[in-house]
């Protein structure tokens, strides 16, 4: 199947059979890098890396020109530059990516109201009810791909199939800038030769477990008794893979999908052992998490932290709150409590805060008193300032000073206290 660098790409010819294929998976091509190349034409056709120029930061995205050298997302920038010394490192502009994402999602909803965004740059579309208006699924996919390019200047790849799972695989194989159609009757023949790692949900560890048992392709999965799969992967995952390998996926396109979690993390330019600095960073990240929750009308029941030490050992801790919240102060307090339980024998390389178990916010329904009322008022004012003047226009006094991480607000913590 196709790889992340675009090699092995397969696309469907004009007029390909799309019988029974009513689900589209649309995936923007190297989205962050493509937006940067769109905004700066001098970058077109060049290997670019989206990330901070410091070698310790990680790659957020890379152009296909860089990917052909082995550069991948989440790879340290230093390693990426060793693989591709001619790459140009470009700082990310997330506000711009969100702006272009909104343009793209609007085009999707012009085709059908049944759109399920998976992330900032991909979505499922159910076009079975749009045939009379726009044509068959294959026709819709080609027209949508052309319109996205014409109106946004960006390319996308589209998989067309009878299920979400197969449509997602097809879009990956057709990258970049392609359309691959799998008619419902052709699903089994399409899946059989694929590597087992192509199945949705099979990560590196699961793949190693299967390959260690001689299960390398989807055809091998089909020939494997279900109990063997369940022993290798666990009952739930084994059952799921058994069905997906047969093209069975009953999941519908969900138009009101809520993210499972919201988080922010920071990789430091230099390993940090100062307790005050780390507490201050946790507070800053908690404020960012709270702001995102409030922006989307969510609140979280669980708070977790992630810490990566200088030797790359990574640990996480979580805490369930007595009441769900979107208040940054409350999230920061929980993060501090979790951090206090850790053995900090080594300096810290990365730290993160995440809000989990999200639900629509209900704080307006609180009882006669609200312990966080004052902080809600303060953070509401901060949200208003951010909307008017930009994020970071107003921040905690404890965060003013020299920057410590890639592209973040400055951090210069005062003496340790309840900040």
C-alpha positions in Angstrom: 0.0 0.0 0.0 1.0 3.6 -0.3 3.4 5.1 2.3 3.7 8.4 4.1 6.0 9.8 1.4 3.6 9.2 -1.4 5.4 6.2 -2.9 3.3 3.2 -3.8 0.3 5.6 -4.6 -2.7 4.0 -6.3 -5.7 5.9 -7.7 -8.8 4.9 -9.6 -9.4 5.6 -13.3 -12.3 7.8 -14.4 -15.6 6.0 -14.4 -14.4 3.4 -11.8 -17.3 1.3 -10.3 -18.5 3.0 -7.1 -21.6 0.8 -6.5 -22.4 0.7 -2.8 -19.6 3.0 -1.9 -21.3 5.9 -0.1 -18.7 6.9 2.5 -15.9 9.3 1.7 -12.8 9.8 3.8 -11.2 13.1 2.8 -7.6 13.7 4.1 -5.7 16.9 3.4 -2.2 16.3 2.0 0.7 17.2 4.4 -1.7 19.9 5.7 0.5 22.1 7.9 3.4 22.0 5.3 1.0 22.6 2.4 -0.4 25.7 4.1 3.1 27.1 4.7 3.9 26.4 1.0 0.7 28.1 0.0 1.5 31.2 2.0 5.1 31.3 0.9 5.5 30.2 -2.7 9.3 30.1 -2.4 8.8 27.0 -0.3 7.0 25.1 -3.0 8.7 21.9 -4.1 11.2 22.1 -1.3 11.7 19.8 1.7 10.3 21.6 4.7 9.8 20.6 8.3 7.2 22.2 10.5 8.6 22.7 14.0 10.9 24.7 16.1 14.5 25.0 14.8 15.9 23.6 18.1 17.1 20.0 17.5 15.3 18.9 20.7 11.8 19.9 19.4 9.7 17.5 17.4 8.4 17.5 13.8 4.7 18.6 13.6 4.5 17.9 9.9 6.7 17.7 6.9 6.3 18.2 3.1 6.4 15.1 0.9 9.8 16.3 -0.4 11.1 15.8 3.2 9.2 12.6 3.8 11.0 10.9 1.0 14.1 11.2 3.1 12.4 9.4 6.0 11.2 12.5 7.9 8.1 11.7 9.9 5.8 13.5 12.4 6.8 13.3 16.1 10.5 12.7 15.1 13.0 15.0 16.8 13.9 17.9 14.5 17.6 17.1 15.0 17.1 13.6 13.7 15.0 14.9 10.8 17.7 17.3 9.7 20.3 14.5 9.8 18.1 12.5 7.4 17.4 15.6 5.2 20.1 18.2 5.7 18.6 20.5 3.0 15.2 20.7 4.8 13.9 24.2 5.7 12.5 24.4 9.3 9.4 26.5 9.5 7.8 27.6 12.7 4.1 26.4 12.9 1.3 28.9 12.5 -1.7 27.1 14.2 -4.1 30.0 13.9 -3.6 29.9 10.1 -4.1 26.1 10.0 -7.4 26.5 11.9 -8.5 29.1 9.5 -7.8 26.9 6.4 -9.4 23.9 8.2 -12.6 25.9 8.6 -12.6 26.7 4.9 -12.2 23.1 4.0 -14.9 21.8 6.4 -17.3 24.3 5.0 -16.8 22.9 1.5 -17.4 19.4 2.9 -20.7 20.6 4.4 -21.7 22.1 1.2 -21.8 18.6 -0.2 -23.6 16.9 2.7 -24.6 17.8 6.3 -23.3 14.3 7.3 -19.7 15.3 8.0 -17.6 13.8 10.9 -14.4 15.7 11.4 -11.7 13.4 12.7 -9.1 16.1 13.2 -8.1 19.5 11.8 -7.3 18.0 8.4 -9.6 15.0 7.8 -13.2 14.0 7.9 -15.7 11.4 6.9 -18.6 12.3 4.6 -21.8 10.2 4.1 -22.9 11.0 0.6 -25.5 8.3 0.1 -28.3 10.9 0.3 -26.6 13.3 -2.0 -26.6 11.2 -5.2 -29.6 12.9 -6.7 -28.2 16.4 -6.2 -24.5 15.8 -7.0 -24.1 12.4 -8.7 -22.6 9.1 -7.7 -20.1 8.9 -4.9 -17.1 8.7 -7.3 -18.3 11.8 -9.1 -18.8 13.6 -5.8 -15.3 12.7 -4.7 -13.6 14.0 -7.9 -15.7 17.2 -7.9 -15.0 17.9 -4.2 -11.2 17.3 -4.7 -11.2 19.8 -7.6 -13.2 22.3 -5.6 -11.0 22.1 -2.5 -8.0 22.9 -4.8 -9.7 25.7 -6.6 -11.1 27.5 -3.5 -8.3 26.9 -1.0 -5.2 26.2 -3.0 -4.7 22.9 -1.1 -4.7 19.3 -2.3 -6.5 16.4 -0.6 -6.9 12.7 -1.1 -10.2 10.9 -1.0 -11.1 7.3 -0.3 -14.5 6.1 -1.4 -15.9 2.9 0.0 -18.9 1.2 1.7 -17.5 1.6 5.2 -15.5 4.2 7.2 -12.6 1.7 7.7 -12.1 0.9 4.1 -12.6 4.5 3.0 -9.8 5.6 5.4 -7.4 2.9 4.1 -8.2 4.0 0.5 -7.5 7.7 1.1 -4.1 6.7 2.5 -3.2 4.6 -0.5 -4.2 7.4 -2.9 -1.9 10.0 -1.3 -1.1 12.6 -2.4 -3.8 14.3 -4.4 -5.7 11.2 -5.5 -9.0 9.4 -5.4 -9.3 5.7 -4.8 -12.7 4.0 -5.1 -13.6 0.6 -3.7 -16.9 -0.8 -4.8 -18.8 -2.7 -2.1 -18.4 -6.0 -4.0 -14.7 -5.5 -4.3 -14.0 -4.9 -0.6 -12.7 -8.3 0.2 -10.3 -8.4 -2.8 -9.1 -4.9 -1.9 -8.3 -5.8 1.7 -6.8 -9.3 1.4 -3.3 -8.3 0.1 -2.8 -5.4 2.5 -0.3 -5.6 5.4 -2.0 -6.2 8.7 -0.7 -2.8 9.9 -3.1 -1.2 7.5 -6.1 -2.3 9.6 -7.5 0.6 11.7 -6.3 0.3 15.3 -3.3 -2.0 14.7 -0.4 -0.1 16.2 3.2 -1.2 16.4 2.8 -3.5 19.4 -0.3 -5.2 18.1 1.4 -5.6 14.7 4.4 -7.2 16.3 2.2 -9.6 18.3 0.4 -10.7 15.1 3.6 -10.9 12.9 5.2 -13.0 15.6 2.5 -15.5 15.0 3.0 -15.5 11.2 0.1 -13.1 10.6 1.4 -10.5 8.2 -1.4 -9.7 5.8 -5.2 -9.3 6.0 -5.4 -12.6 4.2 -3.5 -14.2 7.1 -6.0 -12.6 9.5 -8.9 -14.1 7.5 -7.2 -17.5 7.7 -6.7 -17.2 11.5 -9.3 -18.6 14.0 -10.9 -15.9 16.0 -9.8 -17.3 19.4 -6.2 -17.0 18.2 -6.7 -13.3 17.4 -8.3 -12.7 20.7 -5.4 -14.4 22.6 -2.9 -12.3 20.7 -4.7 -8.9 21.0 -7.2 -9.3 23.8 -10.9 -10.2 23.4 -12.1 -6.7 22.3 -9.4 -5.9 19.8 -9.2 -9.5 18.5 -13.0 -9.4 17.7 -12.7 -5.9 16.2 -9.9 -7.0 13.8 -11.7 -10.2 12.9 -14.6 -8.0 11.7 -12.6 -5.3 10.0 -10.6 -7.8 8.0 -13.9 -9.0 6.5 -14.9 -5.4 5.6 -17.5 -5.3 8.4 -17.8 -1.9 10.0 -21.2 -0.8 11.2 -20.1 2.6 12.5 -22.1 5.6 11.1 -20.8 9.0 10.3 -21.3 11.0 13.5 -21.9 14.7 12.9 -21.7 15.6 16.6 -18.4 14.1 17.4 -16.7 15.3 20.7 -13.0 15.0 21.2 -12.0 12.5 23.8 -9.5 14.8 25.4 -7.7 18.2 25.1 -4.1 18.6 26.0 -0.9 20.7 25.7 2.7 19.7 26.2 6.1 21.3 26.0 9.5 20.0 25.1 12.1 22.2 26.8 15.2 23.6 25.0 17.3 22.3 28.0 16.4 19.6 30.5 14.8 21.3 33.6 15.2 20.2 37.2 14.0 23.4 38.9 10.9 22.6 40.9 9.5 26.2 40.5 10.0 26.2 36.7 8.2 22.9 36.3 5.3 23.9 38.5 5.0 27.2 36.5 5.0 25.3 33.2 2.2 23.0 34.5 0.2 26.1 35.4 0.7 27.7 32.0 -0.3 24.5 30.2 -3.3 24.1 32.5 -4.5 27.6 31.6 -4.2 26.7 27.9 -6.2 23.5 28.4 -8.9 25.4 30.3 -9.1 28.0 27.6 -9.6 25.4 24.9 -12.3 23.7 26.9 -14.2 26.9 27.4 -13.9 27.8 23.7 -15.6 24.6 22.7 -18.1 24.5 25.6 -16.6 21.4 27.3 -15.6 20.5 30.8 -13.4 17.6 31.9 -13.9 15.0 34.6 -10.3 13.7 34.6 -6.9 15.6 34.5 -3.7 13.9 33.6 0.0 14.9 33.4 2.8 13.5 31.2 6.4 13.8 32.2 9.4 12.7 30.1 12.8 12.6 31.8 16.2 13.3 30.4 16.7 9.5 29.8 13.5 9.5 27.7 11.6 7.6 30.4 8.0 8.8 30.1 5.3 8.5 32.8 1.8 9.7 33.3 -0.6 10.2 36.2 -4.3 11.0 36.2 -6.8 12.2 38.8 -10.6 12.1 38.6 -12.1 15.4 39.9 -15.0 15.6 42.3 -16.8 17.9 39.8 -16.1 18.4 36.1 -14.4 21.7 35.3 -13.1 24.0 32.5 -11.4 26.3 35.0 -7.7 26.6 34.4 -7.0 27.2 38.1 -8.7 24.0 39.1 -6.9 22.0 36.3 -3.6 23.5 37.4 -4.2 22.5 41.0 -4.9 18.9 40.0 -1.7 18.9 37.8 0.3 20.2 40.8 -1.1 17.5 43.0 -0.2 14.8 40.5 3.3 16.2 39.9 3.9 16.2 43.7 3.5 12.4 43.7 6.4 11.8 41.2 10.0 10.8 42.0 11.9 13.6 40.2 15.4 12.0 40.3 16.2 13.2 36.8 15.8 16.5 35.0 12.6 16.8 32.9 12.7 17.0 29.1 9.0 17.3 28.4 5.9 18.0 30.5 2.2 18.0 29.5 -1.3 18.5 30.9 -4.4 16.8 29.5 -8.1 17.1 30.2 -10.1 13.8 29.7 -13.6 12.4 29.9 -15.1 15.5 28.3 -18.8 16.4 28.3 -20.8 19.6 27.4 -20.3 22.3 30.0 -23.1 22.5 32.7 -21.7 25.2 35.0 -24.7 27.4 34.4 -26.8 24.6 36.2 -24.7 24.7 39.4 -26.5 24.8 42.7 -26.7 27.8 45.1 -22.9 28.4 45.3 -19.9 27.9 43.1 -16.5 27.5 44.7 -14.9 28.6 41.4 -17.1 31.6 40.8 -14.3 34.1 41.2 -11.9 32.2 39.0 -14.6 31.8 36.3 -15.0 35.5 36.3 -11.2 36.1 36.0 -10.8 33.5 33.2 -13.8 34.8 31.4 -12.2 38.2 31.3 -9.0 36.6 30.0 -11.0 34.8 27.3 -12.4 38.2 26.2 -9.0 39.7 26.1 -7.6 36.8 24.0 -10.5 37.1 21.6 -9.8 40.8 21.1 -6.1 41.1 21.3 -4.8 37.6 20.8 -3.8 34.7 23.0 -1.0 35.8 25.4 -2.0 39.5 25.5 -2.8 39.0 29.2 -1.0 36.3 31.2 0.1 35.4 34.7 2.9 37.5 36.2 4.7 34.3 37.1 5.0 33.5 33.4 6.7 36.7 32.2 10.4 36.2 31.3 12.6 34.2 29.0 11.0 31.5 26.8 12.0 27.9 27.7 10.1 25.9 25.1 9.5 26.0 21.4 7.1 28.8 20.4 5.5 29.2 23.8 4.7 32.0 26.1 7.7 33.1 28.2 8.3 31.3 31.5 10.2 32.9 34.4 8.7 31.5 37.6 8.7 33.4 40.9 9.3 31.5 44.1 7.2 28.4 44.5 3.7 29.2 45.9 0.1 28.7 45.1 0.1 30.7 41.8 
